[in-house]
Amino acid sequence: MKGKIIAAIVIVVLVIAAVGIGVFYLTQDKDKEINLLAGVNTDGSGIYIKEDIDINTMFDFSKPIPTPIKSGWEGKVFGTPGVSTIQHVQLLQIAEGMGMKFAAYQAGGDNNAPDTVYFIANIPNATAALGDEFIDGGSLWQPQYQKIVDDPKFKPLVLTNDLFPGHACCVIAGFHGFTSENEDETVRFLAAYVKAVDWVNNALGAGEGSAEYAKLVEVAKSVAGPNFTEQEIKDAMDTVIFTYGANTGTPLAYLDEQIPNLAESLVELGATNRTLSDLGFDNGEEFAERFMDDSFLLKAFELLDDPNGTSGISGTTDLTVAVIMGDIHQIAIHIANTKLGGDESKSFFEEYGLNVTFSGATNGPGVATAIQNGNASFGLLGAPPITITVINGELVKA
């Protein structure tokens, strides 16, 4: 895809090698657990800045990875979708990497502390960003980011792809109280989702001029809302890599490499109010071993490989899935619920006997709350907010 910048190193390392420790764990109440079941996408967010700010005062772009310049960040105010979101966490990591604080902006207060970058954590979309008089910039997911940088008030600073190439973004989380009692429905849900991700990537590969690409843009535009142009949708999709994992070996290998260090980093950065030891884990690898469950995804692959996989399905099961409103990172979940062949056809979910209803949230923490409260069986959200929710709520314990 055009617009992708592949880099070899990162400012703040989020990736460590998976150790693969086999440990048997018990927990007091597994029904309260939330588990990470599949991937959704990598990359696909961006940092924007006011038009009158020289981006070369913010980053040294001569480096293979743009390097932040401390003096350019001091006193700047950035909007984020929420303190648990991946966009907020990445800005926190950038500030910490420069030896700076990342503090809440106080309207009418003293916001001139030395060595400090400020944040306003209630800027979840382009409308909020363009209407906020206090922010100098911010970070958002696609297509909200694209809408902002296409406005004369702001311009692109850097894509998160450029700073954290290949970083885990959205994932699928499942409520254990549901998945443990409804294994068949969980496997069918993931099978339909995998088909949708493959369809999205095939449509992107076919490119403009193909019927599949036109349909993808149509669905993405309907998800994003009427304020987005077709070109903004196309440009936005060019910065996202859509994935469920891999259909070979260990399907969540890329998350195996990132979640352990992410969990440890979130604790070290003070983004959680619990430690891993509070949950009974010695390190991030032990936590990830319990938090991540690829067993359903592996069975989904088996179902997809079975030529008669859908023939024995009778009746329809109702499912509620929490999603972030207007987030095209999650476009495959909407494709899975779309009759791609016309009104007389079945969606991928319908093929697998599922009637899926979406519950919308403004950000990842909202999706996490819906899962935690049992209002959704599954949710699509950023890796940081679900990891923070699970640690703070002690929803996975040794």
Secondary structure as a PSIPRED ss2 file (coil, helix, strand):
# PSIPRED VFORMAT (PSIPRED V4.0)

   1 M C   1.000  0.000  0.000
   2 K C   1.000  0.000  0.000
   3 G C   1.000  0.000  0.000
   4 K C   1.000  0.000  0.000
   5 I C   1.000  0.000  0.000
   6 I C   1.000  0.000  0.000
   7 A C   1.000  0.000  0.000
   8 A C   1.000  0.000  0.000
   9 I C   1.000  0.000  0.000
  10 V C   1.000  0.000  0.000
  11 I C   1.000  0.000  0.000
  12 V C   1.000  0.000  0.000
  13 V C   1.000  0.000  0.000
  14 L C   1.000  0.000  0.000
  15 V C   1.000  0.000  0.000
  16 I C   1.000  0.000  0.000
  17 A C   1.000  0.000  0.000
  18 A C   1.000  0.000  0.000
  19 V C   1.000  0.000  0.000
  20 G C   1.000  0.000  0.000
  21 I C   1.000  0.000  0.000
  22 G C   1.000  0.000  0.000
  23 V C   1.000  0.000  0.000
  24 F C   1.000  0.000  0.000
  25 Y C   1.000  0.000  0.000
  26 L C   1.000  0.000  0.000
  27 T C   1.000  0.000  0.000
  28 Q C   1.000  0.000  0.000
  29 D C   1.000  0.000  0.000
  30 K H   0.000  1.000  0.000
  31 D H   0.000  1.000  0.000
  32 K H   0.000  1.000  0.000
  33 E C   1.000  0.000  0.000
  34 I E   0.000  0.000  1.000
  35 N E   0.000  0.000  1.000
  36 L E   0.000  0.000  1.000
  37 L E   0.000  0.000  1.000
  38 A E   0.000  0.000  1.000
  39 G E   0.000  0.000  1.000
  40 V C   1.000  0.000  0.000
  41 N E   0.000  0.000  1.000
  42 T E   0.000  0.000  1.000
  43 D E   0.000  0.000  1.000
  44 G C   1.000  0.000  0.000
  45 S E   0.000  0.000  1.000
  46 G E   0.000  0.000  1.000
  47 I E   0.000  0.000  1.000
  48 Y E   0.000  0.000  1.000
  49 I E   0.000  0.000  1.000
  50 K E   0.000  0.000  1.000
  51 E C   1.000  0.000  0.000
  52 D C   1.000  0.000  0.000
  53 I C   1.000  0.000  0.000
  54 D C   1.000  0.000  0.000
  55 I H   0.000  1.000  0.000
  56 N H   0.000  1.000  0.000
  57 T H   0.000  1.000  0.000
  58 M C   1.000  0.000  0.000
  59 F E   0.000  0.000  1.000
  60 D E   0.000  0.000  1.000
  61 F C   1.000  0.000  0.000
  62 S C   1.000  0.000  0.000
  63 K C   1.000  0.000  0.000
  64 P C   1.000  0.000  0.000
  65 I C   1.000  0.000  0.000
  66 P C   1.000  0.000  0.000
  67 T E   0.000  0.000  1.000
  68 P E   0.000  0.000  1.000
  69 I C   1.000  0.000  0.000
  70 K H   0.000  1.000  0.000
  71 S H   0.000  1.000  0.000
  72 G H   0.000  1.000  0.000
  73 W H   0.000  1.000  0.000
  74 E C   1.000  0.000  0.000
  75 G C   1.000  0.000  0.000
  76 K C   1.000  0.000  0.000
  77 V E   0.000  0.000  1.000
  78 F E   0.000  0.000  1.000
  79 G E   0.000  0.000  1.000
  80 T C   1.000  0.000  0.000
  81 P C   1.000  0.000  0.000
  82 G C   1.000  0.000  0.000
  83 V C   1.000  0.000  0.000
  84 S C   1.000  0.000  0.000
  85 T C   1.000  0.000  0.000
  86 I H   0.000  1.000  0.000
  87 Q H   0.000  1.000  0.000
  88 H H   0.000  1.000  0.000
  89 V H   0.000  1.000  0.000
  90 Q H   0.000  1.000  0.000
  91 L H   0.000  1.000  0.000
  92 L H   0.000  1.000  0.000
  93 Q H   0.000  1.000  0.000
  94 I H   0.000  1.000  0.000
  95 A H   0.000  1.000  0.000
  96 E H   0.000  1.000  0.000
  97 G H   0.000  1.000  0.000
  98 M C   1.000  0.000  0.000
  99 G C   1.000  0.000  0.000
 100 M C   1.000  0.000  0.000
 101 K E   0.000  0.000  1.000
 102 F E   0.000  0.000  1.000
 103 A E   0.000  0.000  1.000
 104 A E   0.000  0.000  1.000
 105 Y C   1.000  0.000  0.000
 106 Q C   1.000  0.000  0.000
 107 A C   1.000  0.000  0.000
 108 G C   1.000  0.000  0.000
 109 G C   1.000  0.000  0.000
 110 D C   1.000  0.000  0.000
 111 N C   1.000  0.000  0.000
 112 N C   1.000  0.000  0.000
 113 A C   1.000  0.000  0.000
 114 P C   1.000  0.000  0.000
 115 D C   1.000  0.000  0.000
 116 T E   0.000  0.000  1.000
 117 V E   0.000  0.000  1.000
 118 Y E   0.000  0.000  1.000
 119 F E   0.000  0.000  1.000
 120 I E   0.000  0.000  1.000
 121 A C   1.000  0.000  0.000
 122 N C   1.000  0.000  0.000
 123 I C   1.000  0.000  0.000
 124 P C   1.000  0.000  0.000
 125 N C   1.000  0.000  0.000
 126 A H   0.000  1.000  0.000
 127 T H   0.000  1.000  0.000
 128 A H   0.000  1.000  0.000
 129 A H   0.000  1.000  0.000
 130 L H   0.000  1.000  0.000
 131 G H   0.000  1.000  0.000
 132 D C   1.000  0.000  0.000
 133 E C   1.000  0.000  0.000
 134 F C   1.000  0.000  0.000
 135 I C   1.000  0.000  0.000
 136 D C   1.000  0.000  0.000
 137 G E   0.000  0.000  1.000
 138 G E   0.000  0.000  1.000
 139 S E   0.000  0.000  1.000
 140 L E   0.000  0.000  1.000
 141 W E   0.000  0.000  1.000
 142 Q C   1.000  0.000  0.000
 143 P C   1.000  0.000  0.000
 144 Q H   0.000  1.000  0.000
 145 Y H   0.000  1.000  0.000
 146 Q H   0.000  1.000  0.000
 147 K H   0.000  1.000  0.000
 148 I H   0.000  1.000  0.000
 149 V H   0.000  1.000  0.000
 150 D C   1.000  0.000  0.000
 151 D C   1.000  0.000  0.000
 152 P C   1.000  0.000  0.000
 153 K C   1.000  0.000  0.000
 154 F E   0.000  0.000  1.000
 155 K E   0.000  0.000  1.000
 156 P E   0.000  0.000  1.000
 157 L E   0.000  0.000  1.000
 158 V E   0.000  0.000  1.000
 159 L E   0.000  0.000  1.000
 160 T H   0.000  1.000  0.000
 161 N H   0.000  1.000  0.000
 162 D H   0.000  1.000  0.000
 163 L H   0.000  1.000  0.000
 164 F C   1.000  0.000  0.000
 165 P C   1.000  0.000  0.000
 166 G C   1.000  0.000  0.000
 167 H C   1.000  0.000  0.000
 168 A E   0.000  0.000  1.000
 169 C C   1.000  0.000  0.000
 170 C E   0.000  0.000  1.000
 171 V E   0.000  0.000  1.000
 172 I E   0.000  0.000  1.000
 173 A E   0.000  0.000  1.000
 174 G E   0.000  0.000  1.000
 175 F E   0.000  0.000  1.000
 176 H H   0.000  1.000  0.000
 177 G H   0.000  1.000  0.000
 178 F H   0.000  1.000  0.000
 179 T H   0.000  1.000  0.000
 180 S C   1.000  0.000  0.000
 181 E C   1.000  0.000  0.000
 182 N C   1.000  0.000  0.000
 183 E H   0.000  1.000  0.000
 184 D H   0.000  1.000  0.000
 185 E H   0.000  1.000  0.000
 186 T H   0.000  1.000  0.000
 187 V H   0.000  1.000  0.000
 188 R H   0.000  1.000  0.000
 189 F H   0.000  1.000  0.000
 190 L H   0.000  1.000  0.000
 191 A H   0.000  1.000  0.000
 192 A H   0.000  1.000  0.000
 193 Y H   0.000  1.000  0.000
 194 V H   0.000  1.000  0.000
 195 K H   0.000  1.000  0.000
 196 A H   0.000  1.000  0.000
 197 V H   0.000  1.000  0.000
 198 D H   0.000  1.000  0.000
 199 W H   0.000  1.000  0.000
 200 V H   0.000  1.000  0.000
 201 N H   0.000  1.000  0.000
 202 N H   0.000  1.000  0.000
 203 A H   0.000  1.000  0.000
 204 L H   0.000  1.000  0.000
 205 G H   0.000  1.000  0.000
 206 A H   0.000  1.000  0.000
 207 G C   1.000  0.000  0.000
 208 E C   1.000  0.000  0.000
 209 G C   1.000  0.000  0.000
 210 S C   1.000  0.000  0.000
 211 A H   0.000  1.000  0.000
 212 E H   0.000  1.000  0.000
 213 Y H   0.000  1.000  0.000
 214 A H   0.000  1.000  0.000
 215 K H   0.000  1.000  0.000
 216 L H   0.000  1.000  0.000
 217 V H   0.000  1.000  0.000
 218 E H   0.000  1.000  0.000
 219 V H   0.000  1.000  0.000
 220 A H   0.000  1.000  0.000
 221 K H   0.000  1.000  0.000
 222 S H   0.000  1.000  0.000
 223 V H   0.000  1.000  0.000
 224 A H   0.000  1.000  0.000
 225 G C   1.000  0.000  0.000
 226 P C   1.000  0.000  0.000
 227 N C   1.000  0.000  0.000
 228 F C   1.000  0.000  0.000
 229 T C   1.000  0.000  0.000
 230 E H   0.000  1.000  0.000
 231 Q H   0.000  1.000  0.000
 232 E H   0.000  1.000  0.000
 233 I H   0.000  1.000  0.000
 234 K H   0.000  1.000  0.000
 235 D H   0.000  1.000  0.000
 236 A H   0.000  1.000  0.000
 237 M H   0.000  1.000  0.000
 238 D C   1.000  0.000  0.000
 239 T C   1.000  0.000  0.000
 240 V E   0.000  0.000  1.000
 241 I E   0.000  0.000  1.000
 242 F E   0.000  0.000  1.000
 243 T C   1.000  0.000  0.000
 244 Y C   1.000  0.000  0.000
 245 G C   1.000  0.000  0.000
 246 A C   1.000  0.000  0.000
 247 N C   1.000  0.000  0.000
 248 T C   1.000  0.000  0.000
 249 G C   1.000  0.000  0.000
 250 T C   1.000  0.000  0.000
 251 P C   1.000  0.000  0.000
 252 L C   1.000  0.000  0.000
 253 A H   0.000  1.000  0.000
 254 Y H   0.000  1.000  0.000
 255 L H   0.000  1.000  0.000
 256 D H   0.000  1.000  0.000
 257 E C   1.000  0.000  0.000
 258 Q C   1.000  0.000  0.000
 259 I H   0.000  1.000  0.000
 260 P H   0.000  1.000  0.000
 261 N H   0.000  1.000  0.000
 262 L H   0.000  1.000  0.000
 263 A H   0.000  1.000  0.000
 264 E H   0.000  1.000  0.000
 265 S H   0.000  1.000  0.000
 266 L H   0.000  1.000  0.000
 267 V H   0.000  1.000  0.000
 268 E H   0.000  1.000  0.000
 269 L C   1.000  0.000  0.000
 270 G C   1.000  0.000  0.000
 271 A C   1.000  0.000  0.000
 272 T C   1.000  0.000  0.000
 273 N C   1.000  0.000  0.000
 274 R C   1.000  0.000  0.000
 275 T C   1.000  0.000  0.000
 276 L C   1.000  0.000  0.000
 277 S H   0.000  1.000  0.000
 278 D H   0.000  1.000  0.000
 279 L H   0.000  1.000  0.000
 280 G C   1.000  0.000  0.000
 281 F C   1.000  0.000  0.000
 282 D C   1.000  0.000  0.000
 283 N C   1.000  0.000  0.000
 284 G H   0.000  1.000  0.000
 285 E H   0.000  1.000  0.000
 286 E H   0.000  1.000  0.000
 287 F H   0.000  1.000  0.000
 288 A H   0.000  1.000  0.000
 289 E H   0.000  1.000  0.000
 290 R H   0.000  1.000  0.000
 291 F H   0.000  1.000  0.000
 292 M E   0.000  0.000  1.000
 293 D C   1.000  0.000  0.000
 294 D C   1.000  0.000  0.000
 295 S H   0.000  1.000  0.000
 296 F H   0.000  1.000  0.000
 297 L H   0.000  1.000  0.000
 298 L H   0.000  1.000  0.000
 299 K H   0.000  1.000  0.000
 300 A H   0.000  1.000  0.000
 301 F H   0.000  1.000  0.000
 302 E H   0.000  1.000  0.000
 303 L H   0.000  1.000  0.000
 304 L H   0.000  1.000  0.000
 305 D H   0.000  1.000  0.000
 306 D C   1.000  0.000  0.000
 307 P C   1.000  0.000  0.000
 308 N C   1.000  0.000  0.000
 309 G C   1.000  0.000  0.000
 310 T C   1.000  0.000  0.000
 311 S C   1.000  0.000  0.000
 312 G C   1.000  0.000  0.000
 313 I C   1.000  0.000  0.000
 314 S C   1.000  0.000  0.000
 315 G C   1.000  0.000  0.000
 316 T C   1.000  0.000  0.000
 317 T E   0.000  0.000  1.000
 318 D E   0.000  0.000  1.000
 319 L E   0.000  0.000  1.000
 320 T E   0.000  0.000  1.000
 321 V E   0.000  0.000  1.000
 322 A E   0.000  0.000  1.000
 323 V E   0.000  0.000  1.000
 324 I E   0.000  0.000  1.000
 325 M C   1.000  0.000  0.000
 326 G C   1.000  0.000  0.000
 327 D C   1.000  0.000  0.000
 328 I H   0.000  1.000  0.000
 329 H H   0.000  1.000  0.000
 330 Q H   0.000  1.000  0.000
 331 I H   0.000  1.000  0.000
 332 A H   0.000  1.000  0.000
 333 I H   0.000  1.000  0.000
 334 H H   0.000  1.000  0.000
 335 I H   0.000  1.000  0.000
 336 A C   1.000  0.000  0.000
 337 N C   1.000  0.000  0.000
 338 T C   1.000  0.000  0.000
 339 K C   1.000  0.000  0.000
 340 L C   1.000  0.000  0.000
 341 G C   1.000  0.000  0.000
 342 G C   1.000  0.000  0.000
 343 D C   1.000  0.000  0.000
 344 E C   1.000  0.000  0.000
 345 S C   1.000  0.000  0.000
 346 K C   1.000  0.000  0.000
 347 S C   1.000  0.000  0.000
 348 F H   0.000  1.000  0.000
 349 F H   0.000  1.000  0.000
 350 E H   0.000  1.000  0.000
 351 E H   0.000  1.000  0.000
 352 Y C   1.000  0.000  0.000
 353 G C   1.000  0.000  0.000
 354 L E   0.000  0.000  1.000
 355 N E   0.000  0.000  1.000
 356 V E   0.000  0.000  1.000
 357 T E   0.000  0.000  1.000
 358 F E   0.000  0.000  1.000
 359 S E   0.000  0.000  1.000
 360 G E   0.000  0.000  1.000
 361 A E   0.000  0.000  1.000
 362 T C   1.000  0.000  0.000
 363 N C   1.000  0.000  0.000
 364 G H   0.000  1.000  0.000
 365 P H   0.000  1.000  0.000
 366 G H   0.000  1.000  0.000
 367 V H   0.000  1.000  0.000
 368 A H   0.000  1.000  0.000
 369 T H   0.000  1.000  0.000
 370 A H   0.000  1.000  0.000
 371 I H   0.000  1.000  0.000
 372 Q H   0.000  1.000  0.000
 373 N C   1.000  0.000  0.000
 374 G C   1.000  0.000  0.000
 375 N C   1.000  0.000  0.000
 376 A C   1.000  0.000  0.000
 377 S C   1.000  0.000  0.000
 378 F E   0.000  0.000  1.000
 379 G E   0.000  0.000  1.000
 380 L E   0.000  0.000  1.000
 381 L E   0.000  0.000  1.000
 382 G E   0.000  0.000  1.000
 383 A H   0.000  1.000  0.000
 384 P H   0.000  1.000  0.000
 385 P H   0.000  1.000  0.000
 386 I H   0.000  1.000  0.000
 387 T H   0.000  1.000  0.000
 388 I H   0.000  1.000  0.000
 389 T H   0.000  1.000  0.000
 390 V H   0.000  1.000  0.000
 391 I H   0.000  1.000  0.000
 392 N H   0.000  1.000  0.000
 393 G C   1.000  0.000  0.000
 394 E C   1.000  0.000  0.000
 395 L C   1.000  0.000  0.000
 396 V C   1.000  0.000  0.000
 397 K C   1.000  0.000  0.000
 398 A C   1.000  0.000  0.000
